Amino acid sequence: MSTLLIGCWSQDRATLTLTASHRVDNGDQATIDALTQSAFTDGSNWACAFDVDTHSHAVQRAYEEFARDDDAAIEDDVEGFTPETR
């Protein structure tokens, strides 16, 4: 299983706000496409599937891979998880 996170970058790209989290079968691109298409229609502008079993691990990976190097923050509006930033 993988965890698909969906969210939206702020206009200044200082914050990635996560607005949805879905468990999907590994490699199930049709499901990922359907979920992201709907979310992008509703205003999201970022999505990524992580090969991890929990929401918190996916959020941590999102921080490490997409936010940390740019000194950006992640706000988790789904479960309120705060990634480790050290």
C-alpha positions in Angstrom: 0.0 0.0 0.0 1.0 3.6 -0.6 -0.2 6.9 0.8 -1.3 9.6 -1.6 -1.1 13.1 -0.2 -2.8 16.0 -1.9 -2.4 19.6 -1.0 -1.8 23.1 -2.1 1.3 25.3 -2.2 0.9 28.9 -1.0 1.5 31.5 -3.6 4.9 32.3 -2.2 5.7 28.5 -2.0 6.5 29.0 1.7 3.8 26.5 2.9 2.4 23.3 1.6 -1.0 22.6 3.1 -2.1 19.0 3.0 -5.8 18.7 2.4 -6.3 15.0 1.7 -4.7 11.6 2.3 -5.7 8.3 0.7 -4.4 4.8 0.9 -3.9 3.3 -2.5 -2.6 0.0 -3.9 1.0 0.3 -5.0 1.1 1.1 -8.7 -2.7 1.9 -9.0 -2.2 4.8 -11.3 -5.9 4.9 -12.3 -7.0 5.5 -8.7 -4.3 8.1 -8.2 -5.3 9.9 -11.4 -9.0 9.9 -10.4 -8.3 11.3 -6.9 -5.8 13.9 -8.1 -7.9 15.1 -11.0 -10.9 15.7 -8.7 -8.6 17.5 -6.2 -6.9 19.7 -8.8 -10.3 20.7 -10.2 -11.1 21.8 -6.6 -8.0 24.0 -6.4 -5.2 21.7 -5.2 -1.9 22.1 -7.0 0.3 19.3 -5.5 0.1 15.6 -5.0 2.5 12.7 -4.4 2.2 9.0 -3.6 4.7 7.7 -1.1 5.4 4.0 -0.6 4.7 4.1 3.1 1.8 2.6 5.1 1.0 5.5 7.4 -0.1 9.1 6.9 2.5 10.4 9.3 5.4 8.7 7.4 4.1 10.2 4.2 3.9 13.7 5.7 7.5 13.3 7.0 8.7 12.2 3.5 6.8 15.1 1.9 8.7 17.5 4.2 12.0 15.9 3.5 11.6 15.7 -0.3 9.6 18.8 -1.1 9.8 21.4 1.7 13.0 21.2 3.8 15.5 22.3 1.1 13.4 25.3 0.4 12.8 26.2 4.0 9.1 25.7 3.4 6.6 24.5 6.0 4.1 21.8 5.9 0.6 22.2 7.4 -1.3 18.9 7.8 -5.0 19.8 7.7 -5.8 16.0 7.5 -4.5 14.6 10.8 -2.5 17.5 12.2 0.8 15.7 12.1 3.9 17.9 12.5 7.0 16.6 10.7 10.3 16.4 12.4 12.4 19.3 11.1 15.8 18.7 12.5 
